[in-house]
Amino acid sequence: MSDQHSFETLAIHAGNTADPLTGAVVPPIYQVSTYKQDGVGGLRGGYEYSRSANPTRTALEENLAALESGRRGLAFASGLAAEDCLLRTLLTPGDHVVIPNDAYGGTFRLFAKVASRWGVEFSVADTSDVDAVRAAVTPRTKAIWVETPSNPLLGITDIAAVAGVARQAGVRLVVDNTFASPYLQQPLALGADVVVHSTTKYMGGHSDVVGGALVTGDPELAEELAYHQNAMGAVAGPFDAWLVLRGIKTLAVRMDRHDENATKVADLLTRHAKVTQVLYPGLPDHPGHEVAAKQMRAFGGMVSFRVAGGEEAAVEVCDRTKVFTLGESLGGVESLIEHPGRMTHASTAGSPLEVPADLVRLSVGIENADDLLADLTQALG
């Protein structure tokens, strides 16, 4: 499938070659662990063992690479499995990473509680401030890690500008593109070295699969990542790969609806007396609005807001919704609501990444917008 095709066409066709045996238009689920060899070392299509490669996973990985305009995509059992593989590929004990001051709690935990015991150090910087990122780089820095939009405060980082800092310092730039998805943002084209995804979220899109991905345009780095993927073994299973492939086919139309609904939700919240702040890059007064408008197709489906009355009031709002489901994760067709301080970001408590106690995070789904607005109105009281 040519990379000259539109995103919507690539999402449906890239990696999705018709089955040569039956002509099935959907790649089969190759639920298999091993493969018959035609003599010792005589592999059919390069397949010998499904940890190393599986045809269903290959289809997904080819699709991921096409959507992110990369040379190679790699699919993992979870987003954190992808991150762990990336860290152990790029880093050795004694190395240093610059991480954002707002990031997924699991990513912070991986650095603070796992990688640090392995001798990897990190510094926290406001990645929306290019000078702050530059100042955080040390002679031992090997990577700059960025989330944009960030989780859960919806901060925006200028990817091209930070890529310039990374190039000048001779370090890798990693961009977690989970909140935007490749439909809304293309970090590799803006200078990133590696893109990270939790495919559990918008890529899968239906809250029925857990997965992760790495995509890079660097062929040498791609080989190193593939080596570690196989050596460490946290690969996506064939059924999970198939589910993500199925979800990706509707990614573009879903993201358009997520964005449309989130814009309406953010507008409602900005006018509500019990909301003290709305965090959504689509709002003109968001500090990252202009950068987001420059590097994103649209602003996405995630909205966070702070509630008058503090932590208990925020928790009560989460408990009162009826259409928004109280639950962790994001990016599914159904709308979710959560309290980050007590749920997804509890691991950041007491750290520079600790989130405000009065914060509520929404993953705005694709339901009827009027129903979502009515639900939030009654929940806020």
PyMOL commands that set and color helices and strands:
alter all, ss='L'
color gray80, all
select helices_A, chain A and resi 7-13+55-67+79-90+105-118+130-136+159-169+181-184+188-190+219-232+238-248+251-270+289-295+310-320+346-348+369-380
alter helices_A, ss='H'
color red, helices_A
select strands_A, chain A and resi 72-76+96-100+121-125+141-147+172-176+194-198+212-216+275-279+302-307+325-326+336-338+359-363
alter strands_A, ss='S'
color yellow, strands_A
deselect
rebuild
show_as cartoon
